[in-house]
Amino acid sequence: MKSKWAQVLPAPTVNIHHSPLSWRNFECYSEDPYLSGRIATAYIQGLQSQGVGVTVKHFVCNDSEFQRNSISSEVDERAQHKIYFPPFKAAVQDGNTWYVMTSYNRINGTYACENRYTILETVQFAG
């Protein structure tokens, strides 16, 4: 990063693996929300200790490449809190990530970048 004069890395991706056939699993850490959060935290702390900003992504419920710019992920509140939010919460609270990138998809009909519920959850993570 430093040799390229880059100041912010668009990583890590902490979305949850749902299928072994998903063609972007290599970008994510695990199917386990806790493990994903722990790995992300270490990754974030390591890079940011060297002055490189980290952007944890793709917040949140981003688990499909099919029509990823328009699909709506229908995910109930319980699943969001048990499966999808934990790695991001760890990245914000424990890793102190400098940035969070929203996902391209919609969540329950509303684009992630406009989703008041999930955005407010992120703010609560930060305290």
LOLUMLO-837016 format. One record per atom (N, C-alpha, C): x, y, z; residue in three letters; atom name. Coordinates in steps of 0.05 Angstrom, whole numbers. Layout:
<u: X; v: Y; w: Z; code: ala; site: CA>;
...
END
This chain:
<u: 16; v: -24; w: 0; code: met; site: N>;
<u: 0; v: 0; w: 0; code: met; site: CA>;
<u: 17; v: 25; w: 0; code: met; site: C>;
<u: 37; v: 25; w: 17; code: lys; site: N>;
<u: 53; v: 49; w: 19; code: lys; site: CA>;
<u: 70; v: 53; w: -6; code: lys; site: C>;
<u: 79; v: 32; w: -19; code: ser; site: N>;
<u: 95; v: 35; w: -43; code: ser; site: CA>;
<u: 79; v: 46; w: -66; code: ser; site: C>;
<u: 53; v: 44; w: -64; code: lys; site: N>;
<u: 35; v: 55; w: -85; code: lys; site: CA>;
<u: 23; v: 82; w: -77; code: lys; site: C>;
<u: 32; v: 92; w: -54; code: trp; site: N>;
<u: 23; v: 117; w: -42; code: trp; site: CA>;
<u: -7; v: 116; w: -37; code: trp; site: C>;
<u: -17; v: 92; w: -32; code: ala; site: N>;
<u: -46; v: 90; w: -26; code: ala; site: CA>;
<u: -50; v: 94; w: 4; code: ala; site: C>;
<u: -71; v: 107; w: 11; code: gln; site: N>;
<u: -77; v: 113; w: 39; code: gln; site: CA>;
<u: -99; v: 97; w: 51; code: gln; site: C>;
<u: -117; v: 86; w: 33; code: val; site: N>;
<u: -140; v: 70; w: 43; code: val; site: CA>;
<u: -143; v: 45; w: 26; code: val; site: C>;
<u: -146; v: 23; w: 40; code: leu; site: N>;
<u: -150; v: -3; w: 26; code: leu; site: CA>;
<u: -179; v: -11; w: 27; code: leu; site: C>;
<u: -191; v: -17; w: 4; code: pro; site: N>;
<u: -219; v: -26; w: 4; code: pro; site: CA>;
<u: -222; v: -55; w: 12; code: pro; site: C>;
<u: -216; v: -61; w: 37; code: ala; site: N>;
<u: -216; v: -88; w: 48; code: ala; site: CA>;
<u: -215; v: -85; w: 78; code: ala; site: C>;
<u: -223; v: -105; w: 93; code: pro; site: N>;
<u: -230; v: -132; w: 85; code: pro; site: CA>;
<u: -260; v: -135; w: 79; code: pro; site: C>;
<u: -267; v: -156; w: 66; code: thr; site: N>;
<u: -294; v: -164; w: 61; code: thr; site: CA>;
<u: -302; v: -184; w: 82; code: thr; site: C>;
<u: -323; v: -178; w: 97; code: val; site: N>;
<u: -330; v: -196; w: 119; code: val; site: CA>;
<u: -358; v: -208; w: 116; code: val; site: C>;
<u: -367; v: -209; w: 91; code: asn; site: N>;
<u: -393; v: -222; w: 86; code: asn; site: CA>;
<u: -391; v: -252; w: 92; code: asn; site: C>;
<u: -414; v: -264; w: 98; code: ile; site: N>;
<u: -415; v: -291; w: 107; code: ile; site: CA>;
<u: -419; v: -310; w: 84; code: ile; site: C>;
<u: -403; v: -332; w: 83; code: his; site: N>;
<u: -407; v: -353; w: 63; code: his; site: CA>;
<u: -433; v: -368; w: 68; code: his; site: C>;
<u: -449; v: -370; w: 48; code: his; site: N>;
<u: -474; v: -386; w: 50; code: his; site: CA>;
<u: -474; v: -411; w: 33; code: his; site: C>;
<u: -456; v: -411; w: 13; code: ser; site: N>;
<u: -455; v: -434; w: -5; code: ser; site: CA>;
<u: -426; v: -439; w: -13; code: ser; site: C>;
<u: -417; v: -464; w: -14; code: pro; site: N>;
<u: -390; v: -469; w: -23; code: pro; site: CA>;
<u: -387; v: -463; w: -53; code: pro; site: C>;
<u: -409; v: -459; w: -67; code: leu; site: N>;
<u: -408; v: -453; w: -96; code: leu; site: CA>;
<u: -406; v: -423; w: -102; code: leu; site: C>;
<u: -408; v: -407; w: -82; code: ser; site: N>;
<u: -407; v: -378; w: -86; code: ser; site: CA>;
<u: -379; v: -371; w: -98; code: ser; site: C>;
<u: -379; v: -357; w: -119; code: trp; site: N>;
<u: -354; v: -351; w: -133; code: trp; site: CA>;
<u: -338; v: -328; w: -122; code: trp; site: C>;
<u: -347; v: -315; w: -100; code: arg; site: N>;
<u: -331; v: -295; w: -88; code: arg; site: CA>;
<u: -324; v: -301; w: -59; code: arg; site: C>;
<u: -327; v: -326; w: -51; code: asn; site: N>;
<u: -320; v: -334; w: -23; code: asn; site: CA>;
<u: -291; v: -328; w: -17; code: asn; site: C>;
<u: -274; v: -329; w: -37; code: phe; site: N>;
<u: -246; v: -324; w: -32; code: phe; site: CA>;
<u: -240; v: -297; w: -20; code: phe; site: C>;
<u: -259; v: -278; w: -23; code: glu; site: N>;
<u: -255; v: -251; w: -12; code: glu; site: CA>;
<u: -263; v: -249; w: 17; code: glu; site: C>;
<u: -279; v: -268; w: 27; code: cys; site: N>;
<u: -289; v: -267; w: 54; code: cys; site: CA>;
<u: -275; v: -287; w: 71; code: cys; site: C>;
<u: -278; v: -285; w: 97; code: tyr; site: N>;
<u: -263; v: -302; w: 115; code: tyr; site: CA>;
<u: -276; v: -329; w: 122; code: tyr; site: C>;
<u: -302; v: -328; w: 127; code: ser; site: N>;
<u: -314; v: -352; w: 138; code: ser; site: CA>;
<u: -344; v: -352; w: 136; code: ser; site: C>;
<u: -356; v: -375; w: 142; code: glu; site: N>;
<u: -385; v: -377; w: 145; code: glu; site: CA>;
<u: -393; v: -372; w: 174; code: glu; site: C>;
<u: -374; v: -368; w: 191; code: asp; site: N>;
<u: -379; v: -363; w: 219; code: asp; site: CA>;
<u: -377; v: -333; w: 225; code: asp; site: C>;
<u: -398; v: -320; w: 235; code: pro; site: N>;
<u: -396; v: -291; w: 240; code: pro; site: CA>;
<u: -375; v: -284; w: 261; code: pro; site: C>;
<u: -373; v: -300; w: 282; code: tyr; site: N>;
<u: -353; v: -294; w: 303; code: tyr; site: CA>;
<u: -325; v: -295; w: 292; code: tyr; site: C>;
<u: -319; v: -317; w: 278; code: leu; site: N>;
<u: -292; v: -321; w: 267; code: leu; site: CA>;
<u: -285; v: -299; w: 247; code: leu; site: C>;
<u: -304; v: -292; w: 230; code: ser; site: N>;
<u: -300; v: -270; w: 210; code: ser; site: CA>;
<u: -293; v: -244; w: 225; code: ser; site: C>;
<u: -307; v: -239; w: 246; code: gly; site: N>;
<u: -302; v: -214; w: 262; code: gly; site: CA>;
<u: -275; v: -214; w: 274; code: gly; site: C>;
<u: -266; v: -237; w: 285; code: arg; site: N>;
<u: -240; v: -238; w: 298; code: arg; site: CA>;
<u: -217; v: -235; w: 277; code: arg; site: C>;
<u: -219; v: -248; w: 255; code: ile; site: N>;
<u: -199; v: -246; w: 234; code: ile; site: CA>;
<u: -198; v: -217; w: 224; code: ile; site: C>;
<u: -221; v: -206; w: 219; code: ala; site: N>;
<u: -223; v: -178; w: 209; code: ala; site: CA>;
<u: -210; v: -159; w: 229; code: ala; site: C>;
<u: -215; v: -163; w: 254; code: thr; site: N>;
<u: -204; v: -145; w: 275; code: thr; site: CA>;
<u: -173; v: -145; w: 274; code: thr; site: C>;
<u: -162; v: -169; w: 273; code: ala; site: N>;
<u: -132; v: -171; w: 272; code: ala; site: CA>;
<u: -121; v: -158; w: 246; code: ala; site: C>;
<u: -134; v: -163; w: 224; code: tyr; site: N>;
<u: -126; v: -152; w: 198; code: tyr; site: CA>;
<u: -127; v: -121; w: 199; code: tyr; site: C>;
<u: -149; v: -110; w: 209; code: ile; site: N>;
<u: -153; v: -81; w: 211; code: ile; site: CA>;
<u: -132; v: -69; w: 229; code: ile; site: C>;
<u: -129; v: -80; w: 252; code: gln; site: N>;
<u: -109; v: -69; w: 272; code: gln; site: CA>;
<u: -81; v: -69; w: 260; code: gln; site: C>;
<u: -74; v: -91; w: 246; code: gly; site: N>;
<u: -47; v: -93; w: 235; code: gly; site: CA>;
<u: -42; v: -71; w: 214; code: gly; site: C>;
<u: -61; v: -68; w: 195; code: leu; site: N>;
<u: -57; v: -48; w: 174; code: leu; site: CA>;
<u: -58; v: -20; w: 185; code: leu; site: C>;
<u: -78; v: -14; w: 201; code: gln; site: N>;
<u: -81; v: 13; w: 211; code: gln; site: CA>;
<u: -59; v: 21; w: 230; code: gln; site: C>;
<u: -45; v: 2; w: 243; code: ser; site: N>;
<u: -22; v: 9; w: 259; code: ser; site: CA>;
<u: 1; v: 19; w: 242; code: ser; site: C>;
<u: 0; v: 13; w: 216; code: gln; site: N>;
<u: 20; v: 22; w: 198; code: gln; site: CA>;
<u: 12; v: 47; w: 182; code: gln; site: C>;
<u: -11; v: 59; w: 190; code: gly; site: N>;
<u: -20; v: 83; w: 178; code: gly; site: CA>;
<u: -37; v: 79; w: 152; code: gly; site: C>;
<u: -46; v: 55; w: 147; code: val; site: N>;
<u: -62; v: 50; w: 124; code: val; site: CA>;
<u: -91; v: 47; w: 133; code: val; site: C>;
<u: -109; v: 63; w: 122; code: gly; site: N>;
<u: -137; v: 62; w: 129; code: gly; site: CA>;
<u: -150; v: 37; w: 117; code: gly; site: C>;
<u: -169; v: 26; w: 131; code: val; site: N>;
<u: -182; v: 1; w: 123; code: val; site: CA>;
<u: -212; v: 7; w: 120; code: val; site: C>;
<u: -224; v: -5; w: 99; code: thr; site: N>;
<u: -252; v: -2; w: 93; code: thr; site: CA>;
<u: -265; v: -29; w: 95; code: thr; site: C>;
<u: -278; v: -35; w: 117; code: val; site: N>;
<u: -292; v: -61; w: 120; code: val; site: CA>;
<u: -317; v: -60; w: 102; code: val; site: C>;
<u: -322; v: -82; w: 88; code: lys; site: N>;
<u: -344; v: -82; w: 69; code: lys; site: CA>;
<u: -356; v: -110; w: 65; code: lys; site: C>;
<u: -377; v: -113; w: 52; code: his; site: N>;
<u: -397; v: -96; w: 41; code: his; site: CA>;
<u: -421; v: -97; w: 60; code: his; site: C>;
<u: -426; v: -76; w: 74; code: phe; site: N>;
<u: -446; v: -75; w: 95; code: phe; site: CA>;
<u: -474; v: -72; w: 82; code: phe; site: C>;
<u: -490; v: -89; w: 85; code: val; site: N>;
<u: -493; v: -114; w: 100; code: val; site: CA>;
<u: -512; v: -132; w: 84; code: val; site: C>;
<u: -514; v: -157; w: 91; code: cys; site: N>;
<u: -532; v: -176; w: 77; code: cys; site: CA>;
<u: -525; v: -179; w: 48; code: cys; site: C>;
<u: -499; v: -177; w: 41; code: asn; site: N>;
<u: -490; v: -179; w: 14; code: asn; site: CA>;
<u: -481; v: -208; w: 9; code: asn; site: C>;
<u: -499; v: -225; w: 0; code: asp; site: N>;
<u: -492; v: -253; w: -4; code: asp; site: CA>;
<u: -500; v: -264; w: -31; code: asp; site: C>;
<u: -503; v: -246; w: -51; code: ser; site: N>;
<u: -510; v: -256; w: -77; code: ser; site: CA>;
<u: -495; v: -239; w: -98; code: ser; site: C>;
<u: -484; v: -252; w: -118; code: glu; site: N>;
<u: -472; v: -238; w: -140; code: glu; site: CA>;
<u: -492; v: -235; w: -163; code: glu; site: C>;
<u: -513; v: -251; w: -163; code: phe; site: N>;
<u: -534; v: -249; w: -183; code: phe; site: CA>;
<u: -549; v: -223; w: -180; code: phe; site: C>;
<u: -548; v: -206; w: -200; code: gln; site: N>;
<u: -561; v: -180; w: -200; code: gln; site: CA>;
<u: -554; v: -164; w: -174; code: gln; site: C>;
<u: -529; v: -164; w: -167; code: arg; site: N>;
<u: -521; v: -152; w: -141; code: arg; site: CA>;
<u: -527; v: -123; w: -139; code: arg; site: C>;
<u: -530; v: -109; w: -161; code: asn; site: N>;
<u: -536; v: -80; w: -159; code: asn; site: CA>;
<u: -566; v: -74; w: -156; code: asn; site: C>;
<u: -582; v: -95; w: -158; code: ser; site: N>;
<u: -611; v: -90; w: -157; code: ser; site: CA>;
<u: -626; v: -110; w: -139; code: ser; site: C>;
<u: -614; v: -132; w: -133; code: ile; site: N>;
<u: -628; v: -153; w: -117; code: ile; site: CA>;
<u: -635; v: -142; w: -89; code: ile; site: C>;
<u: -656; v: -152; w: -78; code: ser; site: N>;
<u: -664; v: -145; w: -51; code: ser; site: CA>;
<u: -660; v: -170; w: -33; code: ser; site: C>;
<u: -642; v: -168; w: -14; code: ser; site: N>;
<u: -638; v: -190; w: 5; code: ser; site: CA>;
<u: -659; v: -187; w: 27; code: ser; site: C>;
<u: -677; v: -206; w: 28; code: glu; site: N>;
<u: -698; v: -206; w: 48; code: glu; site: CA>;
<u: -688; v: -220; w: 73; code: glu; site: C>;
<u: -681; v: -205; w: 93; code: val; site: N>;
<u: -669; v: -216; w: 117; code: val; site: CA>;
<u: -682; v: -204; w: 142; code: val; site: C>;
<u: -693; v: -222; w: 159; code: asp; site: N>;
<u: -707; v: -212; w: 183; code: asp; site: CA>;
<u: -687; v: -201; w: 203; code: asp; site: C>;
<u: -698; v: -186; w: 222; code: glu; site: N>;
<u: -681; v: -172; w: 241; code: glu; site: CA>;
<u: -664; v: -191; w: 258; code: glu; site: C>;
<u: -675; v: -214; w: 266; code: arg; site: N>;
<u: -661; v: -233; w: 282; code: arg; site: CA>;
<u: -636; v: -243; w: 267; code: arg; site: C>;
<u: -640; v: -251; w: 241; code: ala; site: N>;
<u: -617; v: -260; w: 225; code: ala; site: CA>;
<u: -596; v: -239; w: 221; code: ala; site: C>;
<u: -605; v: -214; w: 218; code: gln; site: N>;
<u: -586; v: -192; w: 215; code: gln; site: CA>;
<u: -568; v: -190; w: 240; code: gln; site: C>;
<u: -581; v: -192; w: 263; code: his; site: N>;
<u: -566; v: -189; w: 288; code: his; site: CA>;
<u: -549; v: -214; w: 295; code: his; site: C>;
<u: -557; v: -237; w: 287; code: lys; site: N>;
<u: -543; v: -262; w: 294; code: lys; site: CA>;
<u: -521; v: -269; w: 273; code: lys; site: C>;
<u: -526; v: -263; w: 248; code: ile; site: N>;
<u: -509; v: -273; w: 227; code: ile; site: CA>;
<u: -494; v: -250; w: 213; code: ile; site: C>;
<u: -508; v: -229; w: 205; code: tyr; site: N>;
<u: -496; v: -209; w: 187; code: tyr; site: CA>;
<u: -482; v: -186; w: 201; code: tyr; site: C>;
<u: -492; v: -176; w: 223; code: phe; site: N>;
<u: -480; v: -154; w: 237; code: phe; site: CA>;
<u: -454; v: -160; w: 253; code: phe; site: C>;
<u: -452; v: -184; w: 265; code: pro; site: N>;
<u: -429; v: -189; w: 283; code: pro; site: CA>;
<u: -401; v: -183; w: 271; code: pro; site: C>;
<u: -394; v: -192; w: 247; code: pro; site: N>;
<u: -367; v: -186; w: 237; code: pro; site: CA>;
<u: -363; v: -156; w: 233; code: pro; site: C>;
<u: -383; v: -141; w: 226; code: phe; site: N>;
<u: -381; v: -112; w: 222; code: phe; site: CA>;
<u: -379; v: -98; w: 249; code: phe; site: C>;
<u: -394; v: -108; w: 268; code: lys; site: N>;
<u: -393; v: -97; w: 295; code: lys; site: CA>;
<u: -365; v: -101; w: 307; code: lys; site: C>;
<u: -353; v: -124; w: 303; code: ala; site: N>;
<u: -326; v: -129; w: 313; code: ala; site: CA>;
<u: -306; v: -111; w: 299; code: ala; site: C>;
<u: -309; v: -107; w: 273; code: ala; site: N>;
<u: -291; v: -90; w: 258; code: ala; site: CA>;
<u: -292; v: -61; w: 267; code: ala; site: C>;
<u: -316; v: -52; w: 275; code: val; site: N>;
<u: -319; v: -24; w: 284; code: val; site: CA>;
<u: -310; v: -22; w: 313; code: val; site: C>;
<u: -320; v: -39; w: 331; code: gln; site: N>;
<u: -315; v: -36; w: 359; code: gln; site: CA>;
<u: -288; v: -46; w: 368; code: gln; site: C>;
<u: -279; v: -69; w: 358; code: asp; site: N>;
<u: -254; v: -80; w: 366; code: asp; site: CA>;
<u: -231; v: -72; w: 348; code: asp; site: C>;
<u: -236; v: -71; w: 322; code: gly; site: N>;
<u: -215; v: -64; w: 303; code: gly; site: CA>;
<u: -212; v: -35; w: 298; code: gly; site: C>;
<u: -232; v: -19; w: 306; code: asn; site: N>;
<u: -232; v: 10; w: 302; code: asn; site: CA>;
<u: -227; v: 18; w: 273; code: asn; site: C>;
<u: -240; v: 3; w: 255; code: thr; site: N>;
<u: -238; v: 9; w: 227; code: thr; site: CA>;
<u: -244; v: 38; w: 221; code: thr; site: C>;
<u: -230; v: 50; w: 202; code: trp; site: N>;
<u: -234; v: 78; w: 196; code: trp; site: CA>;
<u: -258; v: 82; w: 178; code: trp; site: C>;
<u: -265; v: 62; w: 162; code: tyr; site: N>;
<u: -286; v: 65; w: 142; code: tyr; site: CA>;
<u: -303; v: 40; w: 141; code: tyr; site: C>;
<u: -329; v: 44; w: 133; code: val; site: N>;
<u: -347; v: 22; w: 127; code: val; site: CA>;
<u: -360; v: 28; w: 100; code: val; site: C>;
<u: -359; v: 8; w: 82; code: met; site: N>;
<u: -371; v: 11; w: 55; code: met; site: CA>;
<u: -397; v: -5; w: 55; code: met; site: C>;
<u: -418; v: 8; w: 46; code: thr; site: N>;
<u: -444; v: -6; w: 44; code: thr; site: CA>;
<u: -443; v: -24; w: 19; code: thr; site: C>;
<u: -462; v: -43; w: 19; code: ser; site: N>;
<u: -465; v: -62; w: -3; code: ser; site: CA>;
<u: -481; v: -49; w: -25; code: ser; site: C>;
<u: -481; v: -63; w: -48; code: tyr; site: N>;
<u: -495; v: -53; w: -72; code: tyr; site: CA>;
<u: -525; v: -60; w: -72; code: tyr; site: C>;
<u: -531; v: -82; w: -58; code: asn; site: N>;
<u: -558; v: -92; w: -59; code: asn; site: CA>;
<u: -577; v: -76; w: -42; code: asn; site: C>;
<u: -602; v: -84; w: -44; code: arg; site: N>;
<u: -623; v: -74; w: -26; code: arg; site: CA>;
<u: -626; v: -93; w: -3; code: arg; site: C>;
<u: -635; v: -83; w: 19; code: ile; site: N>;
<u: -641; v: -99; w: 43; code: ile; site: CA>;
<u: -670; v: -94; w: 49; code: ile; site: C>;
<u: -686; v: -115; w: 46; code: asn; site: N>;
<u: -715; v: -113; w: 51; code: asn; site: CA>;
<u: -727; v: -90; w: 35; code: asn; site: C>;
<u: -718; v: -87; w: 10; code: gly; site: N>;
<u: -729; v: -68; w: -9; code: gly; site: CA>;
<u: -716; v: -41; w: -10; code: gly; site: C>;
<u: -698; v: -35; w: 8; code: thr; site: N>;
<u: -684; v: -9; w: 9; code: thr; site: CA>;
<u: -655; v: -12; w: 4; code: thr; site: C>;
<u: -643; v: 4; w: -14; code: tyr; site: N>;
<u: -614; v: 1; w: -20; code: tyr; site: CA>;
<u: -598; v: 5; w: 6; code: tyr; site: C>;
<u: -577; v: -10; w: 9; code: ala; site: N>;
<u: -561; v: -11; w: 33; code: ala; site: CA>;
<u: -551; v: 17; w: 41; code: ala; site: C>;
<u: -544; v: 33; w: 21; code: cys; site: N>;
<u: -533; v: 60; w: 27; code: cys; site: CA>;
<u: -555; v: 79; w: 36; code: cys; site: C>;
<u: -580; v: 71; w: 33; code: glu; site: N>;
<u: -603; v: 87; w: 41; code: glu; site: CA>;
<u: -619; v: 75; w: 64; code: glu; site: C>;
<u: -610; v: 51; w: 73; code: asn; site: N>;
<u: -625; v: 36; w: 93; code: asn; site: CA>;
<u: -621; v: 47; w: 121; code: asn; site: C>;
<u: -641; v: 62; w: 130; code: arg; site: N>;
<u: -639; v: 76; w: 156; code: arg; site: CA>;
<u: -634; v: 56; w: 178; code: arg; site: C>;
<u: -647; v: 34; w: 178; code: tyr; site: N>;
<u: -644; v: 14; w: 200; code: tyr; site: CA>;
<u: -615; v: 4; w: 202; code: tyr; site: C>;
<u: -604; v: -5; w: 180; code: thr; site: N>;
<u: -576; v: -16; w: 181; code: thr; site: CA>;
<u: -555; v: 5; w: 186; code: thr; site: C>;
<u: -560; v: 29; w: 174; code: ile; site: N>;
<u: -540; v: 51; w: 179; code: ile; site: CA>;
<u: -540; v: 59; w: 208; code: ile; site: C>;
<u: -564; v: 61; w: 220; code: leu; site: N>;
<u: -565; v: 67; w: 249; code: leu; site: CA>;
<u: -552; v: 46; w: 266; code: leu; site: C>;
<u: -554; v: 21; w: 257; code: glu; site: N>;
<u: -540; v: -1; w: 272; code: glu; site: CA>;
<u: -510; v: 4; w: 271; code: glu; site: C>;
<u: -499; v: 12; w: 249; code: thr; site: N>;
<u: -471; v: 18; w: 247; code: thr; site: CA>;
<u: -463; v: 40; w: 266; code: thr; site: C>;
<u: -479; v: 61; w: 267; code: val; site: N>;
<u: -473; v: 83; w: 285; code: val; site: CA>;
<u: -473; v: 73; w: 314; code: val; site: C>;
<u: -492; v: 55; w: 320; code: gln; site: N>;
<u: -492; v: 45; w: 348; code: gln; site: CA>;
<u: -467; v: 28; w: 353; code: gln; site: C>;
<u: -457; v: 14; w: 333; code: phe; site: N>;
<u: -432; v: -1; w: 337; code: phe; site: CA>;
<u: -410; v: 17; w: 347; code: phe; site: C>;
<u: -409; v: 41; w: 335; code: ala; site: N>;
<u: -387; v: 60; w: 341; code: ala; site: CA>;
<u: -391; v: 72; w: 368; code: ala; site: C>;
<u: -415; v: 70; w: 379; code: gly; site: N>;
<u: -420; v: 80; w: 406; code: gly; site: CA>;
<u: -426; v: 109; w: 406; code: gly; site: C>;
END
